[in-house]
Structure formats: C-alpha cells, structure tokens
Amino acid sequence: MTLITSQIQPRQILQDQVANTEFLQQGVVTRPFLSSEQLSHLMLELEQLGSFGGTGFYDTAAAELKSAQREAIHNILCAAFAQGSADLLIDYEPVMSSYIVKGPGEDSQKEIHRDFRLLDESEFRAVCIWVPLVDVDERNGALAVIKGSHQVDTGPRSVPMTPRYSEDPLLDLTFADTETVPVAAGEAVVFDMALAHGSDLNHSNLPRRAVAVAYAPKLAPLSLYFCDPDDSVEELAVPHPDVFRQIDWRVRPDYLHSLGRISSDRPPVSSAEFLQQSRAISQASTTD
Ligand SMILES: O=C(O)CCC(=O)C(=O)O
C-alpha cells in the first residue's frame, strides 16, 4: 500500500539529535522540562490570576476571555517555558498558549484531533510543548496520541472547520486507538502539531491542570488556513505570531492578505487507513 504522507523534510527541530530522530519519526517525545521550583512558581502565578475551569474540559485558548487576560496567561507561560524551550528547540518562537483544566468526571474528555495548521508543513513543523501541573496517567486523563500520525496527510487542518470534502477520519476514532503518555508533573510531552492527540476522561476526583505553548520556527512564514462557506480553503498570511491570539477564527479576518486557495485534490483517508498508515510509519522507524 502506498503511504500518503506530508513529505516531511528532515530539518532538525530538537537540539538533541537522538530526541530529534524520535520526534521526526513518531511525532512525539517526552523530556524533563520544569524543575520543581519552576513548577511551584508557575502554579502560584496562575493561581494569582484567578480561578479557571470547573467540571468538564476547559481550555483558555478556546474560552471567551478578555484579551488582557489571555495575554497575561501567555506571558506567564512563555516566561516559564523560556529556558526549557530554548534548550529543547532550535530557533523557535512562541505563537499561542493554553491553560487547560480538566475537571473530574463526565464531559472531561478532549476528543482526538489535530491542531490547526500554522505554516507550510512541507518545509517547517510547528511544535507544541504540553506540560501537566500534576502527575498524569490513564486515571486522570493524560495526553493520548497516535504515533506516526503527523506524517499522514488528511487534508488542510483549517479553521473554523475542516472542509466537508476532506471527511476527517479522526471523527471515527476512539481512545482504544491511542497510546496514553504518562508523565510526571513538570515533564513535557513535545508533539508535532499535526499529530493526532486528545485526552480521555479524568477519573480522579481532582482537576487535572496542564499548560501548553505552541511554537513555530522563527524563519517560517505563518499562515491561517481558513475554510470559507463554499468549502474551499484559503491561505491568509499572518504577519506576526501575536495575530494568532488576536483573531476570532470563526469569521474570515478580511484584513489578512490572501495567498490564494489550497488545492483539494487528494483522496479521502478512512479511519482504518489513517490508523494503518500511522502505525506503519511509527513501526517502520523503530525497526529501521
Ligand atoms: O490537555 C489536554 O487534555 C488536551 C490538550 C490538547 O489537546 C491540545 O493542547 O491541543
């Protein structure tokens, strides 16, 4: 079977060669990230900002927040991640951030998804550094991933929706199809933004808090891939990373310069094919 992949260039992303090879092939690695002092300091700063979330899944990136509060969170997270991200990544800068509170019980799942595209992935890769503030495993909704899936092309990951022609295969997947990534508080799960990921229910009786910052290469031109009502995807130039935190992705930001339409001539991938291709990529790399 021919693999439909996004033709990733083996540009070095992570400073550490061994971790970089694993990251390029699997789409995810775990690394020590925040010291216990850094973690305590971060938790105190977030607490001072107020209380966020409750039951269910809450993410400041998707929540209706005042822009000053969103920026305050972004600044706290970028400062907390500054040293660790510079040690980990080669010439990347922060673009967006999230403070995520996964309350206990019902409605706390985050569906399996891929983050939206920020750049031309045939040349550059956007990276998310996700760090839990408590130890996480399958009991309290650790991150769950499909290794190798970052290389399977399922069409443009546009906002505010995926075009109907692209028949998103992830909608039919369940957490049985994923691999849980247990990590200690302060440890990072570093993943390619095209990787399929999510998190299952928080079965504990305490909130599972986590923070995440999305990074793009400093050299990469940034774009918003906007799906218009006629189902065509348009590439809009994003002149500065801050724009990603300022725009309302539900409406076409007319002030962004259009770079034209994205081609839609790719075959649909079924969920079974998506899993099969992801596993083939992940396993090929471990046996190579
Ligand atoms: O924190 C989680 O459970 C999920 C986070 C996530 O999906 C994301 O950062 O894109």
The ligand as an SDF file (V2000), in Angstrom:
LIG
                    3D

 10  9  0  0  0  0  0  0  0  0999 V2000
   -4.8190   18.9210   27.8790 O   0  0  0  0  0  0  0  0  0  0  0  0
   -5.4500   18.1060   27.2140 C   0  0  0  0  0  0  0  0  0  0  0  0
   -6.0520   17.1840   27.7530 O   0  0  0  0  0  0  0  0  0  0  0  0
   -5.5270   18.1980   25.7130 C   0  0  0  0  0  0  0  0  0  0  0  0
   -4.7080   19.3000   25.1590 C   0  0  0  0  0  0  0  0  0  0  0  0
   -4.8070   19.4290   23.6790 C   0  0  0  0  0  0  0  0  0  0  0  0
   -5.4850   18.7100   23.0220 O   0  0  0  0  0  0  0  0  0  0  0  0
   -4.0320   20.4540   22.9930 C   0  0  0  0  0  0  0  0  0  0  0  0
   -3.2520   21.1630   23.6430 O   0  0  0  0  0  0  0  0  0  0  0  0
   -4.1760   20.5620   21.7550 O   0  0  0  0  0  0  0  0  0  0  0  0
  1  2  2  0
  2  3  1  0
  2  4  1  0
  4  5  1  0
  5  6  1  0
  6  7  2  0
  6  8  1  0
  8  9  2  0
  8 10  1  0
M  END
$$$$
